[in-house]
Amino acid sequence: MTAPKDAPVSLEDARALMGAGESLLSPALERARALTRSGAAIDEAQVVTERVAYAATELRAAGEALALCEAIAAEGGAAPETAAALAAADLVASLRTRLEGVADELALDDALFEHAFPAALRAKLRALTSEAHVRALGREAIAARGRTEPPLDGTLEQVRTSVREFAEKEVAPHAERIHRHDEDIPESFITKMGELGYFGLSIPEQYGGHELGNLAMVLTTEELSRASLAGAGSLITRPEILTKALLQGGTEAQKRFWLPKLASGEVMVGVSVTEPDVGSDVAAVKCRAVRANEGGLEGWRIQGPKAWCTFAGRANVLALLARTDPDPRLGAKGLSLFIVPKEPAPGHAFEQTQPGGGRLVGKADATPGYRGMHSFTLGFENWFVPADHLVGEAGGLGKGFYLQMGGFAAGRLQTGGRACGLAQAALEETAKYVAGRTQFGRPIGDYQLTQYTLGRMALRLYQARALTYAAARAMDEDERAAAPLAAQAKLLACDIAVEVTQQGQLMHGGWGYAEEYPISRYVVDATVLPIFEGVKPILELKVVGRALLA
Ligand SMILES: Cc1cc2nc3c(=O)[nH]c(=O)nc-3n(C[C@H](O)[C@H](O)[C@H](O)COP(=O)(O)OP(=O)(O)OC[C@H]3O[C@@H](n4cnc5c(N)ncnc54)[C@H](O)[C@@H]3O)c2cc1C
């Protein structure tokens, strides 16, 4: 059965395709559960788990792509039907191919594929993902110079507009200089963002925040990242992580003391979990915290190396995961979370001492992108921390791992927003470039293949947004239940940011490789996104996979 190449886009067809995706994913999940003994033996079927986890993420994103369009229509906005239908169909096509690759391992036979995708549905799939439709989307993106964001309702639209204004005026003019010279982030960014309340968007009002919710936080992050991922878009991540850990496990006194300071930007945070020998296996953290008394004050001494602590130089405090019980058999249960004060220090290296003999040294590791924040290797020697800086105090002993993981869920959602902002910036720069660059006597944006590439960039960005916004709304409802969805949003949106920035670079030709064109910065910035806040394979296996298969 063939489909007309430019048959009109139908949301109904996209919904039917989602149903087909579901009838393939359901048995795949069921068999993966059996293979992994309900997630207990994921390591014996890692590839299958990864495929199923990603396919499930794609199907969820397809549903959210349609739901976002429907919500906009319900509010009387200009529903992005083409983007939504193409986005959903593209995700279903991808998950079908993905599962086909492990069909034998999952015992998904040809009859099952045929049943899920009969000829009529395969024709719909081909029609919706046809190059003619994708090119049409690309032409729209070029004409709009990449400004294809879905409309939002009242307050959220105001948030987006006002942050955009701030980011374009205050951040964007400095972004390239900060990146090229790996400068410190200007203090004015922090001061102004604090005054505008950007650090308190998910902090309850009773603790000095604005409580506009997770979607407002995501939109703020997105706009800041559109101007500069490292210069501004990532400033909110660390306060978000510590905020969530405090709200979940801090004492009332700790919440009252720290949250207003986080909301105002008075206290900037570094998150110190990773160690030179400990990355994904967070439960194996070795850095020790030993009970101590300094000048009559009860507390802890921190001892050991840490790695990749972003913003550790400028930060006033480090949210640090340390082993409070030396028994290694306790694993995650021997870890506690501390708020470790230090002096803010400019530049790429620092050394600080305490009157009681404590010493803290930090040295930034040079990186191709994500510059400005600087990510430090740290060495703690007898660094004293008062007892009331243990999150949850006595009740928080041994709970650090769980509090940290709760904080990471917020960090992952925020990173979904960072990825969308970076992809948006790439789409805009690329749309402008292909409209202005002429080769063989025509703007390169007039060529079919360029239009197709821009169309794919736009539809991929729509997918990333739909899933990230859905995760933000779900986090508002129930943070714990929505944690796997936040991980899925991070997983998909970060992959999309890498893909979209690289496609944008290719569309710039040689100039895409020149430092003076921002697309080259977007590319190197994007490549870090699938690495931190849970490196991609670990997110797939141990967060998304485990949640789906348990
Ligand atoms: C620029 C930057 C900033 C960062 N900022 C911070 C920060 O502020 N605070 C902080 O604490 N950390 C930070 N990190 C660290 C980051 O979170 C870690 O790099 C990440 O968690 C992965 O740990 P790792 O690098 O030790 O890799 P490893 O855990 O050694 O993993 C290496 C590779 O092996 C794979 N792998 C590992 N275990 C398994 C397994 N069981 N099965 C299959 N594959 C596996 C991983 O997926 C990965 O691909 C930052 C990193 C970077 C690059």
Ligand as a Chemical Component Dictionary entry (heavy atoms), coordinates in Angstrom:
data_LIG
# 
_chem_comp.id                   LIG 
_chem_comp.type                 NON-POLYMER 
_chem_comp.pdbx_formal_charge   0 
_chem_comp.three_letter_code    LIG 
# 
loop_
_chem_comp_atom.comp_id 
_chem_comp_atom.atom_id 
_chem_comp_atom.alt_atom_id 
_chem_comp_atom.type_symbol 
_chem_comp_atom.charge 
_chem_comp_atom.model_Cartn_x 
_chem_comp_atom.model_Cartn_y 
_chem_comp_atom.model_Cartn_z 
_chem_comp_atom.pdbx_ordinal 
LIG C1  C1  C 0 31.594 18.989 32.748 1  
LIG C2  C2  C 0 31.161 18.071 33.825 2  
LIG C3  C3  C 0 30.561 18.580 34.945 3  
LIG C4  C4  C 0 30.191 17.747 35.997 4  
LIG N1  N1  N 0 29.647 18.293 37.135 5  
LIG C5  C5  C 0 29.470 17.515 38.229 6  
LIG C6  C6  C 0 29.093 18.094 39.481 7  
LIG O1  O1  O 0 28.870 19.299 39.594 8  
LIG N2  N2  N 0 29.031 17.283 40.558 9  
LIG C7  C7  C 0 29.285 15.943 40.489 10 
LIG O2  O2  O 0 29.210 15.272 41.520 11 
LIG N3  N3  N 0 29.625 15.354 39.309 12 
LIG C8  C8  C 0 29.724 16.117 38.186 13 
LIG N4  N4  N 0 30.103 15.542 36.988 14 
LIG C9  C9  C 0 30.401 14.115 36.946 15 
LIG C10 C10 C 0 29.387 13.309 36.188 16 
LIG O3  O3  O 0 28.181 13.248 36.892 17 
LIG C11 C11 C 0 30.025 11.929 35.958 18 
LIG O4  O4  O 0 31.016 12.117 34.969 19 
LIG C12 C12 C 0 29.036 10.885 35.548 20 
LIG O5  O5  O 0 28.178 10.595 36.609 21 
LIG C13 C13 C 0 29.708 9.599  35.105 22 
LIG O6  O6  O 0 30.688 9.184  36.010 23 
LIG P1  P1  P 0 32.167 8.860  35.481 24 
LIG O7  O7  O 0 32.625 10.005 34.679 25 
LIG O8  O8  O 0 32.988 8.443  36.625 26 
LIG O9  O9  O 0 31.987 7.658  34.492 27 
LIG P2  P2  P 0 31.914 6.070  34.866 28 
LIG O10 O10 O 0 30.901 5.831  35.916 29 
LIG O11 O11 O 0 33.284 5.551  35.096 30 
LIG O12 O12 O 0 31.367 5.522  33.502 31 
LIG C14 C14 C 0 32.146 5.442  32.313 32 
LIG C15 C15 C 0 31.302 4.749  31.240 33 
LIG O13 O13 O 0 31.008 3.435  31.661 34 
LIG C16 C16 C 0 29.624 3.217  31.626 35 
LIG N5  N5  N 0 29.233 2.344  32.753 36 
LIG C17 C17 C 0 29.523 2.495  34.056 37 
LIG N6  N6  N 0 28.958 1.536  34.793 38 
LIG C18 C18 C 0 28.289 0.737  33.928 39 
LIG C19 C19 C 0 27.466 -0.418 34.071 40 
LIG N7  N7  N 0 27.201 -0.956 35.266 41 
LIG N8  N8  N 0 26.934 -0.947 32.966 42 
LIG C20 C20 C 0 27.159 -0.427 31.750 43 
LIG N9  N9  N 0 27.912 0.677  31.545 44 
LIG C21 C21 C 0 28.465 1.259  32.621 45 
LIG C22 C22 C 0 28.989 4.586  31.795 46 
LIG O14 O14 O 0 27.703 4.632  31.282 47 
LIG C23 C23 C 0 29.948 5.451  31.020 48 
LIG O15 O15 O 0 29.616 5.451  29.678 49 
LIG C24 C24 C 0 30.414 16.360 35.898 50 
LIG C25 C25 C 0 30.986 15.827 34.736 51 
LIG C26 C26 C 0 31.372 16.657 33.719 52 
LIG C27 C27 C 0 32.022 16.067 32.508 53 
# 
loop_
_chem_comp_bond.comp_id 
_chem_comp_bond.atom_id_1 
_chem_comp_bond.atom_id_2 
_chem_comp_bond.value_order 
_chem_comp_bond.pdbx_ordinal 
LIG C1  C2  SING 1  
LIG C2  C3  SING 2  
LIG C2  C26 DOUB 3  
LIG C3  C4  DOUB 4  
LIG C4  N1  SING 5  
LIG C4  C24 SING 6  
LIG N1  C5  DOUB 7  
LIG C5  C6  SING 8  
LIG C5  C8  SING 9  
LIG C6  O1  DOUB 10 
LIG C6  N2  SING 11 
LIG N2  C7  SING 12 
LIG C7  O2  DOUB 13 
LIG C7  N3  SING 14 
LIG N3  C8  DOUB 15 
LIG C8  N4  SING 16 
LIG N4  C9  SING 17 
LIG N4  C24 SING 18 
LIG C9  C10 SING 19 
LIG C10 O3  SING 20 
LIG C10 C11 SING 21 
LIG C11 O4  SING 22 
LIG C11 C12 SING 23 
LIG C12 O5  SING 24 
LIG C12 C13 SING 25 
LIG C13 O6  SING 26 
LIG O6  P1  SING 27 
LIG P1  O7  DOUB 28 
LIG P1  O8  SING 29 
LIG P1  O9  SING 30 
LIG O9  P2  SING 31 
LIG P2  O10 DOUB 32 
LIG P2  O11 SING 33 
LIG P2  O12 SING 34 
LIG O12 C14 SING 35 
LIG C14 C15 SING 36 
LIG C15 O13 SING 37 
LIG C15 C23 SING 38 
LIG O13 C16 SING 39 
LIG C16 N5  SING 40 
LIG C16 C22 SING 41 
LIG N5  C17 SING 42 
LIG N5  C21 SING 43 
LIG C17 N6  DOUB 44 
LIG N6  C18 SING 45 
LIG C18 C19 SING 46 
LIG C18 C21 DOUB 47 
LIG C19 N7  SING 48 
LIG C19 N8  DOUB 49 
LIG N8  C20 SING 50 
LIG C20 N9  DOUB 51 
LIG N9  C21 SING 52 
LIG C22 O14 SING 53 
LIG C22 C23 SING 54 
LIG C23 O15 SING 55 
LIG C24 C25 DOUB 56 
LIG C25 C26 SING 57 
LIG C26 C27 SING 58 
# 
